[in-house]
Each structure stands twice: as C-alpha cells, then as structure tokens.
Amino acid sequence: MAIHPYRFASGTVALAVLLAFAPLHASAATHLDTTAFSFDSASPGRSDALVADANGATTISLLGARDMIKYDAANPTWNGPYDHLYQGVFQLNLHAGYKITGYSLMGAFSGEHYVGQFPTGSNLNIMPMNWGAATATGGVAIRADLPAAGGMVAPRSHAAVNLNGTDGFTLDSGPLDHAGPLNLYVEGYAFAEASAAEWYYLDYGYMGKDYSRARMELSGPLLLTVYTQAVPEPHTYALTLAGLALIGGTLRRRRRLARSGAQADFSLKG
C-alpha cells in the first residue's frame, strides 16, 4: 500500500539533508550509542529515546511520530503540523563484532467514527438538507536500504480505516543476516473529515442537526526494535578450530590406547 506520494531519497544523503535543515523543519536530531550499533536520526517533533538495550534487542521510542500522526475532524487546532505526515530517517552503523538479524516496528492506532443520522419516526415531517458523512484513515510504513551491499529490505505497511477503538500492529522485516550499515525509513499519516446530517422540520419551521465524528491517531509512540547478534572475530574461529582439533586428537589417542590395552589383555588370557 502506498502511504504517501512523497518518498525519501536513498541512503546517507537523505539523513545528511535532514540533519542540515533540522531547525527549518522543526526536526530533532538524535544520536544514541547502543551495545551493537550507533543510531542517528532526523525526525520531526521530539527526539527519539532509547527504551531497552539487552539480550540482542534494542528498542527505541519514536516520540515524534506520536505527536505528528493524529487528526481530529472536530478539532483542527489539535491536529499535528505538516499535513499530519511523519517522515523519519534513521542511520544504523554496527559496532565491530555484530550483525543485524532483523527489525520490527510496533504501534497502535486509536480512532472514533460516527456518521450523523436523520431522526426516525412516522410522525416526523422533515426535509433532509445534508446527509451526514465521516471518514478517518491512518497508515504507517517502514523500509530499509543496505548501503554497503546496494540492496534493500521490502517495505512493510499497515493501514487503519474508520476505527471505533484501537488497532495494534507489528511490521516485521523477517530474518536478516546483515553486517554493514543500515538506513531505515519510517512514514506515517492520519486524516479525518466529517459533516453533520441536517434536516428541516416542516411542521415547526426550524433546522435540526446531528454531528458526525471522525478521529484517527497513534495511541502511543512507535517502537522500533532492532535485533542483533554477536559475530565471533576470525581469531576466535581459529582458536575454536584448534580446540576442536586438540579434542579430536585426544579422543583418537584414548581409543588407540583402549584398543591396545584390550588386545594385550586378550593375549595374556589366551
């Protein structure tokens, strides 16, 4: 699903441009050092925050997404700036001895949807003036570039339409085996509009109205989790192979000694 016609430029160029113009776009530049990688971003709104970093899973809260991805048709001043669109660029550079095995983006949409109705009843003499209408939509997508390898990870996306309640989602990259830098791109949007049902009471000479409602927002920050794994250094492999060879040689010597002892014992008994 296409989240928005605007797309990011590729790789480090996009990150450099956003960082250079961060004040102009009210973006917050974030630098984090985690166990397995460094994390740099240029994202609208508040700075991204480290939530957890243990056992090969690093979770970062994209706080700006919560501020931007929201729209209430009944309260325009409450809506996020920049056309209710979020675009974040995140650059990951692995520390020596680590690789990326996957990533996921988790969140939840919350919404309200009600279409205004005309009154019912056989004794009502009304003339419809405007039919009620309401729509509320939202979406989030994530994709990745692999600058060193020249490849990419296919986009994952989720959309919500006319919610009454919440809709949780997790966008998973699937298994990766990547030992170079990684550029992540996250997009999101929300939009809503509503118009009231209006009618005219012919018997009484006045208008009636039933307001429609439409709202769509993230119920909390997006949570980006990057999964990593330690990769043994080449000398570690060499030591491991040497150790296995030593163990194998020891076992072979023990077997030879055991066979020799058994043969000698048989000879004596004979």
Buried (B, 14 or more C-beta within 10 A) or exposed (E): EEBBEEEBEEBBEBBBBBBEEBEEBEBBBBEBEBBBBBBBBBBBBBBBEBEEBEEBBBBBBBBBBBBBBBBBBEEEEEBBEEEBBBBBBBBBEBEEEBBBBBBBBBBBBBBBBBBBEBEEEEEEEBEEBBBBBBBBBBBBBBBBBBBEEEEBBEBBBBBBBBBEEEBEBEBBBEEBEBBEBBBBBBBBBBBBEBBBBBBBBEEEEEEBEBBBBBBBBBBBBBBBBBBBBEBEEEEEEEEEEEEEEEEEEEEEEEEEEEEEEEEEEEEEEE
